[in-house]
Amino acid sequence: MTTRPTLFITAFLFAGLLSFASSAFSAERQWGVNRGIEQVSKSVYRWGSDNQYGAYVVGTRSIAVVDGHYCGSGTMDWLKQEIEKRHDMPVRYVILSHDHQDHNCNTQVFSDTATAVGHTNLVPHLVREKRDSMIPEITFETSMEIDLGGVAVKLLYFGPSHSDNLIQVHVPAEKVLIAVDMAKGRSLFPDYRDMDVHSTLKVMKQLAILEDVEIVLPGHGAISDQQSFSDGYKYLKALRDEVLALMVDGKTLPEMREIIKMEEFSDYRGHDLHLDNNIVTMWGYLYRYREPNQRITQQEAVECREDLSKCRTSNINE
């Protein structure tokens, strides 16, 4: 039986740093900045604040709200009041794009009239992590359609990507795709903590050619189009390929963090801030993906757990 090194120390330290940074950030941040609602098509509205956005879709009988918001922003209470002022019909559905807390928090404000909808994989995450969110009563595996009265909203699941439960919300008649946390464009993901990288690359290619799409609404950043998927694909694939090649060459993680610069993507937003986390978490993903020709010994497994610089990723003995 072969003993494999684990990423326990990496995960522990990385999670700790993120938790500390998140706590400090929340304590200092001013919430509710630049709240607004923008109509992007006949039936689709984009709403948000603090550079984070959701959407809602209005039919002749009811409304569907897509996603929640940061827990501390107060934006969901504001959104409910705005919808009640602007539209004389109830919110019947809250569509949850995925399980990350910043995209589903405080959705309970609509629980008096609405039912939550999401992917089958979503529910265990919400329950396990005790998310401050509605829990979907309606779930689906690959696709479903919601009729709001004159407006069809399609919910699509293309496989694991940014999480194992991220869905896309499509209003094909109006050529709008609500692609929360997938239409990153020329911006970097902060890390690949719960991403299936190979599947994400496939999903990005599918979304780049999805029919009946002219307007793409990301969860963060400006309104875009399908080029955002192509731009995100280029960076993710390039980083994946470079980390994988260096692993095969026998480079350690500390060496890769010095070698990899991704200079051709230096104009991507978050390049300086997120590149190191991208390298570390890409390494973690690919470490579990591949098997070197020479098996890792029991002693090497122990050393790797205690010191990441001793983790061997190829058949080259250091």
C-alpha positions as CSV (number, residue, x, y, z in Angstrom):
1,M,0.0,0.0,0.0
2,T,1.4,3.4,-1.0
3,T,1.2,6.3,1.4
4,R,0.7,9.7,-0.3
5,P,1.6,13.1,1.1
6,T,-1.3,15.2,2.1
7,L,-1.9,18.9,1.7
8,F,-3.0,19.4,5.3
9,I,-0.4,22.0,6.2
10,T,-1.0,23.9,3.0
11,A,-4.7,23.9,3.5
12,F,-4.5,24.8,7.2
13,L,-2.1,27.7,6.7
14,F,-3.9,29.0,3.6
15,A,-7.3,28.8,5.2
16,G,-6.0,30.6,8.2
17,L,-4.6,33.4,6.3
18,L,-7.8,33.8,4.2
19,S,-9.9,33.7,7.4
20,F,-7.7,36.4,9.0
21,A,-7.7,38.6,5.9
22,S,-11.5,38.2,5.6
23,S,-12.1,39.1,9.2
24,A,-9.9,42.2,9.0
25,F,-11.5,43.2,5.7
26,S,-15.0,42.9,7.1
27,A,-14.2,45.0,10.2
28,E,-12.9,47.9,8.1
29,R,-15.2,47.8,5.1
30,Q,-18.0,50.3,4.5
31,W,-21.0,48.3,3.2
32,G,-23.8,49.3,0.9
33,V,-21.6,51.3,-1.5
34,N,-23.1,52.2,-4.9
35,R,-26.3,50.3,-4.6
36,G,-28.3,50.2,-7.8
37,I,-30.6,48.4,-10.2
38,E,-30.1,48.4,-13.9
39,Q,-32.5,47.1,-16.5
40,V,-30.5,45.1,-19.1
41,S,-33.3,43.7,-21.2
42,K,-37.1,43.7,-21.3
43,S,-37.4,41.4,-18.3
44,V,-34.0,41.2,-16.7
45,Y,-32.6,43.6,-14.1
46,R,-29.1,43.6,-12.6
47,W,-28.8,44.7,-9.0
48,G,-26.0,45.0,-6.5
49,S,-23.5,47.0,-4.4
50,D,-19.9,46.7,-3.3
51,N,-18.9,45.4,-6.8
52,Q,-21.0,42.3,-6.3
53,Y,-24.1,41.7,-8.4
54,G,-27.2,39.5,-8.6
55,A,-30.2,39.8,-10.9
56,Y,-33.9,39.4,-11.1
57,V,-36.3,38.5,-13.9
58,V,-39.8,39.8,-14.2
59,G,-42.6,37.9,-15.9
60,T,-46.3,38.7,-16.1
61,R,-47.2,36.6,-13.0
62,S,-44.1,36.5,-10.8
63,I,-40.4,37.5,-10.2
64,A,-37.3,35.3,-9.8
65,V,-34.4,36.8,-7.8
66,V,-31.0,35.4,-8.6
67,D,-28.6,35.1,-5.5
68,G,-28.1,36.9,-2.3
69,H,-25.3,39.2,-1.2
70,Y,-22.6,39.8,1.3
71,C,-24.0,39.2,4.8
72,G,-22.9,42.6,6.1
73,S,-24.1,44.7,3.3
74,G,-27.8,45.1,4.1
75,T,-28.4,44.9,0.3
76,M,-31.0,42.2,0.4
77,D,-33.4,44.2,2.6
78,W,-32.8,47.2,0.3
79,L,-33.5,45.0,-2.8
80,K,-36.8,43.7,-1.4
81,Q,-38.0,47.2,-0.7
82,E,-37.0,48.3,-4.2
83,I,-38.7,45.4,-5.9
84,E,-41.9,46.1,-4.0
85,K,-41.8,49.7,-5.0
86,R,-41.1,49.0,-8.7
87,H,-43.2,45.9,-9.5
88,D,-46.7,45.0,-8.5
89,M,-46.2,41.2,-8.3
90,P,-44.5,38.8,-5.9
91,V,-41.1,37.2,-5.8
92,R,-41.9,33.5,-6.2
93,Y,-38.5,32.1,-6.7
94,V,-35.0,32.7,-5.3
95,I,-32.5,31.0,-7.6
96,L,-29.2,30.3,-5.8
97,S,-26.2,30.1,-8.2
98,H,-23.9,28.2,-5.8
99,D,-23.1,27.7,-2.2
100,H,-20.6,30.4,-1.4
101,Q,-21.9,32.5,1.4
102,D,-21.4,35.9,-0.3
103,H,-23.8,34.8,-3.0
104,N,-26.7,33.5,-0.9
105,C,-26.6,35.4,2.4
106,N,-29.9,37.0,3.6
107,T,-32.0,35.4,0.9
108,Q,-34.5,34.6,3.7
109,V,-35.9,38.1,3.2
110,F,-38.0,36.6,0.4
111,S,-39.1,33.5,2.2
112,D,-42.5,35.0,2.9
113,T,-43.4,34.6,-0.8
114,A,-40.6,32.7,-2.5
115,T,-39.3,29.2,-2.9
116,A,-35.6,28.6,-3.3
117,V,-34.2,26.7,-6.3
118,G,-30.7,25.3,-6.9
119,H,-28.6,22.4,-8.0
120,T,-28.9,19.0,-6.2
121,N,-25.3,19.4,-5.0
122,L,-26.0,22.7,-3.4
123,V,-28.1,21.6,-0.4
124,P,-25.4,19.6,1.4
125,H,-23.0,22.5,1.3
126,L,-25.6,25.0,2.7
127,V,-26.5,22.6,5.5
128,R,-23.0,21.5,6.4
129,E,-21.6,25.0,6.5
130,K,-24.7,26.5,8.1
131,R,-25.0,29.1,5.5
132,D,-27.2,32.1,6.3
133,S,-29.4,31.3,3.3
134,M,-32.6,29.8,2.1
135,I,-32.4,26.1,1.5
136,P,-33.8,25.0,-1.9
137,E,-37.0,23.1,-1.9
138,I,-36.7,22.6,-5.6
139,T,-33.5,21.1,-7.0
140,F,-32.4,19.7,-10.4
141,E,-29.5,17.6,-11.9
142,T,-28.7,19.0,-15.3
143,S,-31.4,21.6,-16.3
144,M,-34.8,22.9,-15.5
145,E,-37.1,25.7,-16.7
146,I,-39.1,28.2,-14.7
147,D,-42.1,30.0,-16.3
148,L,-42.7,33.4,-14.8
149,G,-45.5,34.2,-17.2
150,G,-44.4,35.1,-20.7
151,V,-40.7,34.7,-19.7
152,A,-38.9,31.3,-19.6
153,V,-35.8,31.1,-17.3
154,K,-33.5,28.2,-18.0
155,L,-31.2,26.8,-15.2
156,L,-28.2,25.0,-16.6
157,Y,-25.6,22.8,-14.9
158,F,-22.6,21.9,-17.1
159,G,-20.6,20.0,-14.4
160,P,-18.3,20.9,-11.6
161,S,-16.5,24.2,-12.1
162,H,-16.0,27.0,-9.6
163,S,-17.8,24.6,-7.2
164,D,-19.6,21.4,-7.7
165,N,-23.0,23.1,-7.6
166,L,-22.5,26.3,-9.7
167,I,-25.3,26.9,-12.2
168,Q,-25.9,29.3,-15.1
169,V,-29.2,31.2,-15.5
170,H,-30.3,31.8,-19.0
171,V,-33.1,33.9,-20.5
172,P,-32.7,32.8,-24.1
173,A,-35.5,34.9,-25.6
174,E,-33.7,38.1,-24.4
175,K,-30.2,36.6,-25.0
176,V,-29.1,37.2,-21.4
177,L,-26.9,34.8,-19.4
178,I,-26.4,35.3,-15.7
179,A,-23.0,33.7,-15.1
180,V,-22.2,34.3,-11.5
181,D,-18.5,33.6,-10.7
182,M,-17.9,32.1,-14.0
183,A,-17.6,35.1,-16.4
184,K,-14.4,36.3,-14.8
185,G,-13.0,37.6,-18.1
186,R,-9.6,39.3,-17.6
187,S,-9.8,38.9,-13.8
188,L,-8.2,36.2,-11.7
189,F,-10.1,33.9,-9.3
190,P,-8.6,34.5,-5.8
191,D,-7.8,30.8,-5.6
192,Y,-9.0,27.3,-6.8
193,R,-9.9,26.0,-3.4
194,D,-13.1,24.1,-4.4
195,M,-12.6,24.2,-8.2
196,D,-12.4,21.2,-10.5
197,V,-9.9,22.9,-12.9
198,H,-10.2,20.5,-15.8
199,S,-14.0,20.5,-15.8
200,T,-14.0,24.3,-15.4
201,L,-12.0,24.6,-18.7
202,K,-14.6,22.4,-20.4
203,V,-17.5,24.5,-19.0
204,M,-15.8,27.8,-20.1
205,K,-15.5,26.5,-23.7
206,Q,-19.2,25.5,-23.7
207,L,-20.3,28.9,-22.3
208,A,-18.2,30.7,-24.9
209,I,-20.3,29.2,-27.7
210,L,-23.7,28.9,-25.9
211,E,-26.5,29.9,-28.3
212,D,-28.8,32.9,-27.7
213,V,-26.4,34.9,-25.6
214,E,-25.4,38.5,-26.2
215,I,-25.4,39.9,-22.7
216,V,-23.4,38.2,-19.9
217,L,-23.9,39.3,-16.3
218,P,-21.0,38.3,-14.0
219,G,-21.2,38.2,-10.2
220,H,-18.4,40.7,-10.0
221,G,-17.4,43.4,-12.4
222,A,-18.9,45.0,-15.5
223,I,-21.6,43.6,-17.8
224,S,-19.8,41.6,-20.5
225,D,-20.3,39.1,-23.3
226,Q,-19.1,35.6,-24.2
227,Q,-15.5,36.8,-24.7
228,S,-15.2,36.8,-20.9
229,F,-15.3,33.0,-21.0
230,S,-12.6,32.8,-23.6
231,D,-10.4,35.3,-21.7
232,G,-10.8,33.3,-18.5
233,Y,-10.1,30.1,-20.3
234,K,-6.8,31.3,-21.7
235,Y,-5.3,32.2,-18.3
236,L,-6.6,29.1,-16.5
237,K,-5.3,26.8,-19.1
238,A,-1.9,28.5,-19.3
239,L,-1.4,28.3,-15.5
240,R,-2.5,24.7,-15.5
241,D,-0.1,23.8,-18.2
242,E,2.8,25.6,-16.7
243,V,2.4,24.2,-13.2
244,L,1.9,20.7,-14.6
245,A,5.0,20.9,-16.7
246,L,7.1,22.0,-13.8
247,M,5.8,19.2,-11.6
248,V,6.8,16.7,-14.3
249,D,10.2,18.3,-14.4
250,G,10.6,17.7,-10.6
251,K,10.2,21.3,-9.4
252,T,9.0,21.8,-5.8
253,L,6.1,24.1,-4.9
254,P,8.5,26.7,-3.4
255,E,10.5,26.7,-6.6
256,M,7.3,27.1,-8.7
257,R,6.3,30.1,-6.7
258,E,9.6,31.8,-7.7
259,I,9.6,30.6,-11.3
260,I,6.0,31.3,-12.5
261,K,5.3,34.9,-13.4
262,M,2.5,34.6,-16.0
263,E,3.7,37.9,-17.4
264,E,1.6,37.6,-20.6
265,F,-1.4,38.0,-18.3
266,S,0.0,40.9,-16.2
267,D,-2.9,43.2,-17.3
268,Y,-5.5,40.8,-15.8
269,R,-7.1,42.2,-12.7
270,G,-5.7,40.7,-9.5
271,H,-2.6,39.4,-11.2
272,D,-0.2,40.7,-8.5
273,L,-2.7,40.0,-5.6
274,H,-3.8,36.5,-6.5
275,L,-1.1,34.9,-8.6
276,D,0.7,33.2,-5.7
277,N,-2.6,31.8,-4.3
278,N,-3.4,30.6,-7.8
279,I,-0.1,28.7,-8.1
280,V,-0.4,27.1,-4.6
281,T,-4.0,25.9,-5.1
282,M,-3.3,24.8,-8.7
283,W,-0.4,22.8,-7.4
284,G,-2.7,21.2,-4.8
285,Y,-5.3,20.3,-7.5
286,L,-2.7,18.8,-9.8
287,Y,-0.9,17.0,-7.0
288,R,-4.0,15.0,-6.5
289,Y,-4.5,14.6,-10.3
290,R,-1.2,13.0,-11.3
291,E,1.0,10.1,-10.2
292,P,4.8,10.3,-10.7
293,N,6.6,7.2,-12.2
294,Q,8.5,6.5,-9.0
295,R,6.2,5.9,-6.0
296,I,6.6,8.2,-3.0
297,T,8.0,6.4,0.1
298,Q,6.6,6.4,3.6
299,Q,9.4,8.6,4.8
300,E,8.8,11.1,1.9
301,A,5.1,11.3,2.9
302,V,6.0,12.2,6.4
303,E,8.6,14.8,5.3
304,C,6.1,16.3,2.9
305,R,3.5,16.7,5.6
306,E,6.0,18.5,7.8
307,D,7.8,20.6,5.2
308,L,6.2,21.4,1.8
309,S,9.6,22.1,0.3
310,K,10.3,18.3,0.5
311,C,7.2,17.3,-1.4
312,R,8.3,15.4,-4.5
313,T,6.1,15.6,-7.6
314,S,8.1,13.6,-10.1
315,N,10.5,10.6,-10.5
316,I,13.5,12.9,-9.9
317,N,15.1,12.4,-6.5
318,E,16.2,15.8,-5.1
